[in-house]
């Protein structure tokens, strides 16, 4: 496996470094080469670096059923590498330079939400709008509210001072 820990904006939108959850900053290469096990393919669904642990353990143990001593975040990428096309799910958090509160991201399928207390919510359809130029948050307030609620529950975050903090990606009809 070959990957990187994060992207960089490299001047896109006038931004440098990794100070956002926009695609240029979070999308990284992930190359898996195992010709004896997998056919060459491009995986379209979102995956996370925390999803690397389970398949590495599985591959290193010849697919033995390994019990982890503590719960493990992430899911095995082996199904996706093997051709499963179900939507991926990625969570991200950033609390470093340029922030005063945690910035949190939830992506399921093509929908990505970015939430940070004090900032307006961002919601993108990265498939229809790969440059993330059209924030859907204003036109999908129920989806944003659900997403902010999920973020608050997942990270046990206090509500935003400007609005309640909630999140459910993909809208009411999506399978989350």
LOPA-238086 format. One line per 5 residues: number of its first residue (from 1); their letters; for each residue x, y, z of N, C-alpha, C. Coordinates in pm, 1 decimal. Atoms other than C-alpha are relative to their C-alpha. Last residue first. Example, Ala and Ser with C-alpha at 12.3 -4.5 7.8 and 13.67 -1.06 7.14 Angstrom:
2
2 = SA = -82.0 -119.0 -6.0 1367.0 -106.0 714.0 -77.0 109.0 73.0; 89.0 -119.0 0.0 1230.0 -450.0 780.0 90.0 120.0 0.0
// end
This chain:
176
176 = XXXXX = -119.9 -41.5 -70.3 -2664.0 612.4 626.2 47.5 -107.0 93.9; -29.0 106.9 -94.8 -2908.6 494.7 364.5 130.3 33.8 68.3; -123.8 74.3 17.0 -3021.2 815.4 203.4 10.6 -110.6 103.4; 19.9 124.1 75.7 -3385.7 921.0 182.8 126.7 -82.8 -11.7; 83.1 98.4 -67.9 -3372.6 1176.8 463.4 -14.9 -130.7 -74.7
171 = XXXXX = 142.0 -31.6 -8.3 -3080.3 1364.3 318.2 -80.8 -112.9 59.7; 74.8 71.6 101.0 -2741.5 1236.5 204.6 -149.0 21.3 7.9; -37.7 -20.2 138.4 -2549.2 1331.7 511.9 -88.6 -81.2 -92.4; 33.7 130.2 62.5 -2708.7 1360.7 848.9 20.7 13.8 -148.0; -40.1 49.3 134.0 -2546.6 1646.6 1072.0 -56.9 -136.5 -41.5
166 = XXXXX = 52.7 130.6 40.6 -2626.0 1881.6 1393.4 44.2 -45.6 -140.5; -100.0 75.4 75.8 -2480.8 2181.3 1587.2 -51.2 -140.2 -28.8; -15.5 132.9 -58.2 -2746.2 2430.5 1693.5 97.8 -77.6 -86.9; 111.0 87.0 37.3 -2676.7 2778.0 1573.5 17.5 -133.5 68.8; 83.5 -64.6 99.9 -2444.5 3074.9 1627.0 -123.1 -79.5 -37.2
161 = XXXXX = 60.6 -119.4 -57.2 -2279.8 2966.8 1954.2 -97.3 67.1 -97.3; -62.9 -119.2 54.1 -2231.7 2619.0 1807.6 -65.0 122.1 63.2; 63.1 -64.4 114.2 -2363.8 2344.6 2031.7 76.4 124.4 -42.0; 104.3 -92.3 -44.8 -2114.3 2167.3 2253.7 -63.9 64.8 -121.3; -30.9 -142.0 12.3 -1934.3 1878.3 2089.5 -111.9 84.5 57.5
156 = XXXXX = 46.1 -54.2 -127.5 -1971.8 1521.0 2206.8 31.0 149.4 7.2; -114.6 -63.0 -63.7 -1767.0 1431.2 1898.1 -34.6 56.4 137.4; -122.3 78.0 24.0 -2015.9 1180.7 1762.1 119.1 55.7 75.4; 5.6 127.4 -71.3 -2323.1 1342.8 1921.2 131.1 -77.6 -13.2; 4.1 -28.2 -143.1 -2243.4 1699.9 1814.1 0.0 -129.3 81.1
151 = XXXXX = -132.6 -48.0 -39.5 -2140.8 1580.7 1467.4 3.5 24.4 150.5; -89.2 116.6 0.1 -2461.5 1380.4 1431.6 139.5 38.6 45.0; 37.4 82.6 -115.7 -2668.6 1680.8 1536.5 90.2 -123.1 9.0; -53.2 -65.8 -119.5 -2480.0 1904.0 1288.7 -33.5 -79.8 126.1; -145.4 18.7 1.2 -2551.7 1657.2 1010.9 61.3 62.5 124.9
146 = XXXXX = -25.3 140.0 -35.2 -2923.7 1647.3 1095.1 149.9 -27.8 8.1; 36.3 16.7 -141.4 -2942.7 2026.6 1095.2 28.0 -142.3 45.8; -105.5 -62.4 -79.9 -2754.0 2042.5 764.4 -28.1 -18.8 148.8; -117.4 88.0 9.2 -2993.1 1793.6 603.9 113.9 54.9 85.4; 28.7 119.0 -80.7 -3291.3 1991.0 728.9 117.7 -97.0 -1.3
141 = XXXXX = -17.0 -23.5 -144.1 -3139.9 2317.8 601.1 -28.5 -122.6 86.4; 33.8 127.8 -63.2 -3092.8 2192.8 242.4 12.7 11.3 152.3; 117.0 56.8 66.9 -3094.0 2510.1 27.5 -44.0 -133.5 60.1; 114.4 -90.3 -4.9 -2866.7 2712.5 253.6 -125.8 -58.2 -60.7; 53.2 -10.7 -136.1 -2626.8 2422.1 312.3 -124.1 88.1 7.1
136 = XXXXX = 140.4 38.4 -1.8 -2582.3 2345.0 -58.6 -66.6 21.6 135.3; 36.4 44.3 -134.1 -2251.8 2531.3 -89.8 -150.2 -24.5 4.0; 140.2 -27.6 -31.4 -2173.1 2553.4 -461.0 -37.4 -61.4 134.8; 27.7 -142.1 17.5 -1803.9 2585.9 -552.1 -140.4 38.1 44.0; 64.8 -47.5 -121.9 -1690.9 2247.5 -426.4 -21.1 151.4 -2.5
131 = XXXXX = -81.7 -112.9 -46.2 -1455.6 2191.5 -723.0 -56.2 61.0 128.5; -130.6 44.4 -49.4 -1603.8 1843.8 -773.7 90.3 113.3 49.0; -74.7 -125.5 -12.7 -1961.5 1979.3 -794.3 139.9 -30.0 53.6; 59.6 -97.4 91.5 -2188.8 1692.7 -908.0 80.6 130.1 -5.5; 12.5 63.8 130.6 -1971.6 1424.7 -747.2 -52.4 100.1 -103.5
126 = XXXXX = -129.4 1.4 67.0 -1852.5 1637.7 -457.4 -1.4 -72.1 -133.9; 14.4 125.1 72.6 -2207.4 1721.9 -351.0 125.6 -9.0 -85.9; -31.8 11.3 141.9 -2122.8 1987.9 -97.0 -38.5 -136.7 -53.4; 49.5 128.5 47.1 -2246.6 2104.7 241.2 20.5 -5.0 -150.1; -25.0 23.0 141.9 -2080.5 2384.8 435.2 -48.6 -140.5 -34.2
121 = XXXXX = -20.5 138.4 44.1 -2201.9 2516.4 768.8 23.3 -5.9 -150.5; 119.0 55.1 64.7 -2147.7 2884.1 852.4 26.8 -143.5 -46.3; -6.4 -14.1 145.7 -1859.1 2936.4 1091.4 -129.8 -51.4 -60.5; -29.8 -138.0 36.0 -1882.4 3003.9 1466.0 9.8 24.1 -148.9; 72.9 -98.1 -80.7 -1858.2 2638.4 1562.0 43.7 140.6 -40.5
116 = XXXXX = -87.9 -57.9 -101.3 -1707.8 2439.6 1276.6 -79.3 107.0 73.9; 63.7 -72.2 -109.3 -1894.1 2203.5 1043.6 107.1 50.5 95.3; -108.5 -54.8 -80.1 -1795.0 2065.4 702.9 -64.4 91.5 103.7; 34.8 -112.0 -87.0 -2043.2 1839.6 527.6 122.1 40.7 79.9; -99.4 -33.8 -100.9 -1964.2 1615.7 231.4 -47.5 121.4 77.4
111 = XXXXX = 28.7 -115.5 -85.3 -2215.4 1438.4 11.7 108.0 19.0 104.7; -43.7 -124.2 63.9 -2096.6 1214.7 -273.6 -23.0 123.4 86.7; 27.8 -4.4 143.0 -2107.8 891.2 -77.9 51.3 130.3 -57.6; 61.6 127.9 34.9 -2092.3 974.5 285.2 -36.1 8.4 -146.5; 27.5 25.2 140.8 -1859.5 1248.8 403.9 -57.0 -139.4 -14.2
106 = XXXXX = 65.9 128.9 19.0 -1854.3 1397.3 753.7 -24.0 -12.5 -150.5; 50.1 36.0 132.4 -1612.5 1674.9 839.8 -65.5 -137.1 5.4; 36.5 140.5 12.9 -1526.4 1855.0 1163.8 -61.1 -26.3 -137.3; 71.2 5.7 127.2 -1341.4 2179.8 1232.2 -23.5 -148.9 -26.8; -18.2 111.9 93.2 -1246.5 2201.4 1599.6 -83.7 18.1 -127.5
101 = XXXXX = 83.1 111.5 -45.6 -1255.9 2549.3 1752.4 21.9 -114.8 -98.5; 15.1 -25.5 -143.2 -1010.7 2839.9 1725.5 -90.6 -104.4 63.6; 128.6 33.0 -61.2 -878.7 2742.8 1385.3 -0.1 39.4 147.3; 112.5 -60.2 70.8 -609.5 2878.7 1151.4 -135.6 -31.4 59.5; -15.5 -137.7 47.7 -337.4 2646.1 1272.7 -123.6 48.5 -74.8
96 = XXXXX = -139.1 -45.6 3.7 -460.8 2331.1 1442.0 1.6 142.8 -52.2; -7.2 -99.6 -105.8 -783.0 2153.8 1524.1 144.6 44.1 10.6; -118.2 -84.8 14.1 -892.0 1940.0 1232.8 -5.1 104.6 109.5; -3.0 -109.9 -94.8 -1135.7 1652.6 1247.4 132.9 73.4 -14.9; -126.1 -70.5 -18.4 -1237.1 1409.2 980.7 -13.0 106.9 105.2
91 = XXXXX = 11.8 -104.0 -100.9 -1499.8 1142.8 928.8 135.7 66.4 14.5; -124.3 -54.7 -53.0 -1525.9 931.1 615.6 -33.2 108.9 100.3; 31.5 -95.4 -105.5 -1799.7 700.7 490.9 131.7 45.0 61.1; -93.6 -7.5 -110.4 -1783.5 503.3 169.3 -43.9 106.0 99.6; -56.2 -130.7 -33.4 -2082.4 432.3 -49.5 95.1 -9.4 118.2
86 = XXXXX = 82.7 -76.3 -93.8 -2130.6 73.0 -160.6 71.9 129.4 38.9; 16.0 -140.9 38.9 -1934.2 -30.0 -470.3 -88.9 78.5 95.8; 120.1 -51.3 -65.5 -1793.5 -364.5 -354.5 -10.5 149.7 -28.6; 107.3 -35.0 91.8 -1532.9 -463.3 -617.2 -128.7 48.7 63.8; 52.9 116.7 69.1 -1259.7 -653.0 -433.3 -119.3 29.3 -89.4
81 = XXXXX = -104.3 40.3 94.3 -1078.8 -332.0 -341.7 -48.7 -117.9 -83.2; -4.1 -100.1 107.0 -1402.9 -209.0 -185.9 103.4 -36.7 -105.2; 123.8 13.1 76.9 -1445.6 -531.7 12.8 -0.4 97.8 -117.4; -7.0 117.2 87.4 -1079.0 -530.3 116.1 -126.2 -18.6 -82.7; 9.8 -40.4 140.1 -1096.7 -174.8 245.6 -5.5 -119.0 -94.3
76 = XXXXX = -94.9 59.0 92.7 -1165.1 -298.5 595.2 -26.4 47.3 -142.3; 53.1 125.9 50.1 -1354.1 -59.1 814.0 99.3 -53.7 -102.0; -27.5 35.8 137.6 -1227.6 218.4 1030.4 -60.1 -134.0 -35.8; 69.6 -85.5 94.8 -1206.1 271.8 1400.6 36.6 -46.3 -140.0; -83.4 -59.7 103.7 -1089.7 -27.0 1601.2 -87.7 87.4 -89.5
71 = XXXXX = 68.6 -27.6 126.5 -1250.4 -129.9 1928.8 91.4 74.7 -97.4; 89.9 -114.7 -16.6 -999.0 -251.1 2185.4 -71.0 24.0 -132.4; 24.6 -15.9 -143.7 -810.1 -580.3 2224.9 -92.8 117.5 32.2; -77.0 -112.7 -50.5 -853.4 -652.9 1852.3 -31.1 19.6 148.0; 77.0 -80.0 -94.7 -978.8 -998.7 1760.8 91.7 108.6 54.4
66 = XXXXX = -79.1 -61.0 -106.5 -819.7 -1140.7 1448.0 -91.4 83.0 88.9; 91.6 -84.4 -76.4 -1018.0 -1379.6 1227.6 75.3 53.6 121.9; 44.7 62.8 -124.9 -741.1 -1511.1 1004.3 -91.4 98.1 73.1; 144.2 -7.5 -19.4 -733.1 -1349.6 659.4 -51.1 -74.1 122.8; 61.3 93.7 95.0 -374.5 -1456.1 593.7 -149.6 -14.7 23.8
61 = XXXXX = 35.8 120.8 -75.2 -264.7 -1270.8 909.1 -64.8 -105.4 -88.5; -117.2 52.1 -71.3 -71.6 -996.1 730.8 -30.1 -130.4 73.4; -98.5 49.7 97.0 -353.7 -941.1 479.0 119.3 -63.7 69.9; 57.8 114.6 70.2 -617.5 -916.3 751.1 99.9 -60.1 -97.9; -0.2 112.1 -94.3 -401.8 -691.3 969.1 -52.3 -125.5 -69.5
56 = XXXXX = -140.4 37.7 -18.4 -334.7 -463.8 670.9 10.8 -118.3 96.6; -45.7 87.1 108.5 -704.7 -472.4 581.5 146.9 -40.6 14.0; 64.7 131.5 13.4 -812.3 -359.1 930.5 47.3 -82.2 -120.2; -37.4 98.4 -102.2 -548.8 -86.8 969.6 -65.0 -135.4 -18.1; -117.0 79.1 40.8 -597.6 97.1 639.7 34.6 -110.4 99.4
51 = XXXXX = 44.5 123.3 63.5 -955.1 219.4 703.3 117.2 -87.8 -43.8; 29.0 94.5 -109.1 -822.1 477.4 950.0 -50.7 -132.1 -54.7; -123.8 64.5 -41.8 -666.9 642.2 642.0 -23.3 -94.4 117.2; -78.0 -76.9 -94.9 -1018.1 706.2 518.9 128.2 -73.7 35.0; -59.5 84.3 -102.8 -1221.9 591.8 222.5 88.8 89.1 86.5
46 = XXXXX = -87.9 -62.9 -98.3 -1458.3 774.3 -9.5 49.4 -104.2 99.1; 58.0 -44.9 -124.8 -1602.6 567.5 -291.7 104.7 59.1 94.0; 59.1 -133.3 2.3 -1455.8 567.6 -642.1 -48.7 47.7 136.8; 107.2 -1.1 -99.2 -1216.6 273.5 -624.3 -52.3 142.9 7.6; 4.4 -127.6 -69.7 -1008.9 247.5 -941.1 -122.0 -3.3 91.9
41 = XXXXX = 128.7 -70.1 -1.3 -928.7 -105.0 -1050.3 16.6 134.3 68.2; -14.8 -145.8 2.2 -641.7 -343.1 -1123.7 -137.6 66.0 -8.1; -15.1 -50.7 136.2 -746.4 -698.0 -1030.8 21.7 151.0 6.6; 95.8 -97.9 51.7 -682.0 -808.1 -674.8 29.6 36.3 -144.9; 128.9 -6.5 -70.7 -527.0 -1101.7 -487.7 -104.1 87.3 -68.2
36 = XXXXX = 46.2 135.8 -26.8 -221.0 -1221.5 -684.0 -138.7 0.4 65.1; 56.5 63.3 118.4 -178.4 -874.5 -830.9 -48.6 -142.8 22.5; -6.6 140.3 -39.9 -135.2 -716.4 -487.3 -60.3 -81.1 -114.2; -51.6 87.3 104.9 -73.0 -347.9 -535.8 14.8 -140.7 56.7; -15.8 134.5 -54.9 -283.1 -106.8 -332.5 45.9 -88.4 -115.5
31 = XXXXX = -27.5 102.4 100.9 -248.0 259.8 -418.6 24.5 -132.0 70.9; -4.4 127.4 -72.5 -404.1 529.9 -207.2 12.6 -107.4 -105.9; -11.0 126.8 73.4 -348.0 881.4 -330.7 -2.6 -118.0 96.6; -139.5 43.3 12.2 -481.0 1166.8 -120.4 5.9 -128.4 -82.1; -14.2 113.1 93.0 -802.5 1367.9 -113.1 147.6 -32.0 -16.7
26 = XXXXX = 25.0 130.1 -62.8 -827.5 1580.1 200.6 19.4 -119.0 -92.5; -72.4 20.2 -124.0 -666.8 1909.4 98.9 -19.1 -139.5 58.6; -144.0 -9.5 27.9 -764.6 1934.6 -264.4 83.7 -27.3 124.4; -57.7 119.1 64.0 -1109.8 1802.9 -172.0 150.1 7.7 -21.8; 31.6 4.2 142.4 -1200.7 2084.3 68.7 81.3 -112.4 -64.4
21 = XXXXX = 39.3 134.6 40.6 -1161.3 1993.4 435.1 -46.0 -3.1 -145.0; 138.6 13.3 41.3 -965.4 2307.4 514.5 -30.3 -146.0 -30.0; 77.1 -77.4 -96.6 -638.0 2428.8 660.2 -148.2 -5.9 -31.9; 122.1 77.0 -26.6 -404.2 2183.0 497.8 -76.5 75.5 107.8; -4.2 99.8 -106.0 -134.0 2403.7 345.6 -131.2 -78.3 11.2
16 = XXXXX = -118.0 85.5 -5.0 -201.8 2706.2 127.6 -17.2 -101.1 112.9; -33.9 65.1 -126.0 -520.5 2882.7 30.9 126.0 -84.4 -14.6; -84.4 -87.8 -79.5 -575.9 3136.6 -246.1 42.7 -59.2 133.0; 86.0 -95.5 -71.3 -866.3 2937.0 -384.4 79.1 93.4 89.7; 139.1 5.8 44.3 -614.9 2666.7 -482.0 -82.6 92.5 87.8
11 = XXXXX = 43.3 -121.8 66.7 -268.9 2791.4 -381.7 -141.4 -1.8 -53.9; -97.3 -43.5 100.3 -114.5 2454.1 -300.4 -47.8 120.0 -82.7; 74.8 -84.9 91.9 -428.3 2335.7 -115.4 89.1 54.8 -111.7; -29.5 -140.4 -26.3 -238.5 2049.8 39.6 -74.1 82.9 -101.6; -34.2 -81.7 115.6 -319.1 1681.4 62.0 39.3 139.5 45.6
6 = XXXXX = 98.6 -101.3 38.5 -309.6 1456.6 362.8 48.9 73.2 -123.1; 85.7 -32.4 -114.1 -136.2 1154.8 521.7 -101.4 108.9 -29.5; -52.7 -121.2 -60.4 -3.8 1001.2 202.7 -92.1 37.7 114.4; 93.6 -109.6 -23.2 -55.8 659.3 48.4 73.9 120.4 57.5; -70.0 -128.3 7.3 116.6 348.6 -84.8 -104.6 108.7 19.0
1 = X = 84.9 -117.0 0.0 0.0 0.0 0.0 89.3 123.0 0.0
// end
